[in-house]
Amino acid sequence: MRRNGRGCGRLAVAAGTVIFMALILPSWFWWMICAGLLVCGGIWMTRC
């Protein structure tokens, strides 16, 4: 049986995009993204 390698390709593209954006965007943007993810994750965890 042969495995489908699309998942690894998408992961590599996503990681490359994030690294490229990290070089361009300022650090405060990433702190805002992390804060937003924590808030949304906390709301999602309390509702489940």
OpenMM code with the backbone's topology and positions (N, CA, C; nanometers):
from openmm import Vec3, app, unit

residues = "MET ARG ARG ASN GLY ARG GLY CYS GLY ARG LEU ALA VAL ALA ALA GLY THR VAL ILE PHE MET ALA LEU ILE LEU PRO SER TRP PHE TRP TRP MET ILE CYS ALA GLY LEU LEU VAL CYS GLY GLY ILE TRP MET THR ARG CYS".split()
positions = [
    Vec3(0.0821, -0.1192, 0.0000),
    Vec3(0.0000, 0.0000, 0.0000),
    Vec3(0.0863, 0.1252, 0.0000),
    Vec3(0.0393, 0.2224, -0.0703),
    Vec3(0.1124, 0.3483, -0.0800),
    Vec3(0.0423, 0.4565, 0.0006),
    Vec3(0.1182, 0.5329, 0.0733),
    Vec3(0.0603, 0.6418, 0.1527),
    Vec3(0.0478, 0.7679, 0.0696),
    Vec3(-0.0521, 0.8450, 0.1040),
    Vec3(-0.0722, 0.9733, 0.0372),
    Vec3(0.0126, 1.0788, 0.1080),
    Vec3(0.0996, 1.1467, 0.0362),
    Vec3(0.1908, 1.2429, 0.0966),
    Vec3(0.1436, 1.3864, 0.0942),
    Vec3(0.0157, 1.4093, 0.0685),
    Vec3(-0.0338, 1.5469, 0.0595),
    Vec3(-0.0284, 1.6194, 0.1928),
    Vec3(-0.0505, 1.5490, 0.3031),
    Vec3(-0.0497, 1.6126, 0.4343),
    Vec3(0.0855, 1.6733, 0.4668),
    Vec3(0.1923, 1.6028, 0.4333),
    Vec3(0.3271, 1.6534, 0.4604),
    Vec3(0.3590, 1.7746, 0.3731),
    Vec3(0.3118, 1.7736, 0.2510),
    Vec3(0.3355, 1.8875, 0.1622),
    Vec3(0.2643, 2.0115, 0.2114),
    Vec3(0.1415, 1.9940, 0.2559),
    Vec3(0.0662, 2.1083, 0.3081),
    Vec3(0.1296, 2.1609, 0.4360),
    Vec3(0.1774, 2.0711, 0.5189),
    Vec3(0.2438, 2.1127, 0.6425),
    Vec3(0.3715, 2.1909, 0.6107),
    Vec3(0.4462, 2.1471, 0.5122),
    Vec3(0.5689, 2.2171, 0.4735),
    Vec3(0.5378, 2.3560, 0.4175),
    Vec3(0.4326, 2.3663, 0.3375),
    Vec3(0.3932, 2.4962, 0.2821),
    Vec3(0.3481, 2.5891, 0.3943),
    Vec3(0.2696, 2.5376, 0.4883),
    Vec3(0.2221, 2.6198, 0.5999),
    Vec3(0.3391, 2.6669, 0.6859),
    Vec3(0.4331, 2.5779, 0.7148),
    Vec3(0.5486, 2.6155, 0.7963),
    Vec3(0.6346, 2.7192, 0.7242),
    Vec3(0.6539, 2.7019, 0.5955),
    Vec3(0.7302, 2.7989, 0.5183),
    Vec3(0.6637, 2.9353, 0.5146),
    Vec3(0.5311, 2.9352, 0.5026),
    Vec3(0.4568, 3.0617, 0.5016),
    Vec3(0.4694, 3.1335, 0.6348),
    Vec3(0.4583, 3.0585, 0.7446),
    Vec3(0.4700, 3.1194, 0.8772),
    Vec3(0.6107, 3.1758, 0.8981),
    Vec3(0.7123, 3.1028, 0.8573),
    Vec3(0.8501, 3.1509, 0.8724),
    Vec3(0.8719, 3.2764, 0.7880),
    Vec3(0.8197, 3.2769, 0.6662),
    Vec3(0.8334, 3.3941, 0.5795),
    Vec3(0.7618, 3.5145, 0.6385),
    Vec3(0.6416, 3.4918, 0.6924),
    Vec3(0.5671, 3.6018, 0.7542),
    Vec3(0.6367, 3.6518, 0.8804),
    Vec3(0.7040, 3.5626, 0.9527),
    Vec3(0.7751, 3.6029, 1.0734),
    Vec3(0.8899, 3.6986, 1.0401),
    Vec3(0.9479, 3.6835, 0.9229),
    Vec3(1.0553, 3.7742, 0.8829),
    Vec3(1.0024, 3.9118, 0.8447),
    Vec3(0.8787, 3.9167, 0.7954),
    Vec3(0.8234, 4.0421, 0.7445),
    Vec3(0.7461, 4.1187, 0.8515),
    Vec3(0.6586, 4.0471, 0.9236),
    Vec3(0.5687, 4.1136, 1.0174),
    Vec3(0.6386, 4.1452, 1.1497),
    Vec3(0.5960, 4.2515, 1.2182),
    Vec3(0.6577, 4.2883, 1.3463),
    Vec3(0.6185, 4.1915, 1.4572),
    Vec3(0.6944, 4.1944, 1.5654),
    Vec3(0.6734, 4.0975, 1.6734),
    Vec3(0.5413, 4.1200, 1.7457),
    Vec3(0.4921, 4.2437, 1.7554),
    Vec3(0.3658, 4.2673, 1.8259),
    Vec3(0.2499, 4.1956, 1.7580),
    Vec3(0.2590, 4.1776, 1.6264),
    Vec3(0.1533, 4.1071, 1.5535),
    Vec3(0.1424, 3.9630, 1.6026),
    Vec3(0.2557, 3.8992, 1.6257),
    Vec3(0.2545, 3.7588, 1.6706),
    Vec3(0.2057, 3.7482, 1.8137),
    Vec3(0.2339, 3.8500, 1.8970),
    Vec3(0.1795, 3.8491, 2.0327),
    Vec3(0.0285, 3.8631, 2.0297),
    Vec3(-0.0239, 3.9437, 1.9384),
    Vec3(-0.1689, 3.9577, 1.9252),
    Vec3(-0.2322, 3.8275, 1.8758),
    Vec3(-0.1670, 3.7586, 1.7840),
    Vec3(-0.2171, 3.6297, 1.7348),
    Vec3(-0.2198, 3.5278, 1.8488),
    Vec3(-0.1119, 3.5215, 1.9264),
    Vec3(-0.1063, 3.4274, 2.0396),
    Vec3(-0.2134, 3.4596, 2.1430),
    Vec3(-0.2335, 3.5869, 2.1728),
    Vec3(-0.3361, 3.6255, 2.2693),
    Vec3(-0.4749, 3.5886, 2.2179),
    Vec3(-0.5003, 3.6128, 2.0926),
    Vec3(-0.6293, 3.5774, 2.0339),
    Vec3(-0.6543, 3.4277, 2.0365),
    Vec3(-0.5509, 3.3494, 2.0066),
    Vec3(-0.5649, 3.2040, 2.0105),
    Vec3(-0.5904, 3.1538, 2.1523),
    Vec3(-0.5248, 3.2140, 2.2495),
    Vec3(-0.5486, 3.1746, 2.3884),
    Vec3(-0.6903, 3.2067, 2.4332),
    Vec3(-0.7400, 3.3248, 2.3962),
    Vec3(-0.8761, 3.3635, 2.4336),
    Vec3(-0.9779, 3.2719, 2.3657),
    Vec3(-0.9627, 3.2521, 2.2352),
    Vec3(-1.0565, 3.1652, 2.1623),
    Vec3(-1.0488, 3.0215, 2.2111),
    Vec3(-0.9292, 2.9737, 2.2400),
    Vec3(-0.9138, 2.8382, 2.2932),
    Vec3(-0.9771, 2.8235, 2.4304),
    Vec3(-0.9638, 2.9258, 2.5143),
    Vec3(-1.0258, 2.9213, 2.6459),
    Vec3(-1.1771, 2.9207, 2.6376),
    Vec3(-1.2328, 3.0021, 2.5485),
    Vec3(-1.3783, 3.0031, 2.5293),
    Vec3(-1.4258, 2.8686, 2.4763),
    Vec3(-1.3519, 2.8135, 2.3802),
    Vec3(-1.3895, 2.6838, 2.3223),
    Vec3(-1.3838, 2.5733, 2.4260),
    Vec3(-1.2810, 2.5759, 2.5129),
    Vec3(-1.2670, 2.4722, 2.6173),
    Vec3(-1.3785, 2.4813, 2.7205),
    Vec3(-1.4233, 2.6021, 2.7552),
    Vec3(-1.5295, 2.6148, 2.8543),
    Vec3(-1.6650, 2.5731, 2.7991),
    Vec3(-1.6827, 2.5827, 2.6681),
    Vec3(-1.8096, 2.5441, 2.6078),
    Vec3(-1.8197, 2.3951, 2.5805),
    Vec3(-1.7087, 2.3255, 2.5732),
    Vec3(-1.7128, 2.1817, 2.5425),
    Vec3(-1.7330, 2.0955, 2.6658),
] * unit.nanometer
topology = app.Topology()
chain = topology.addChain("A")
for resn in residues:
    res = topology.addResidue(resn, chain)
    for name in ("N", "CA", "C"):
        topology.addAtom(name, app.Element.getBySymbol(name[0]), res)
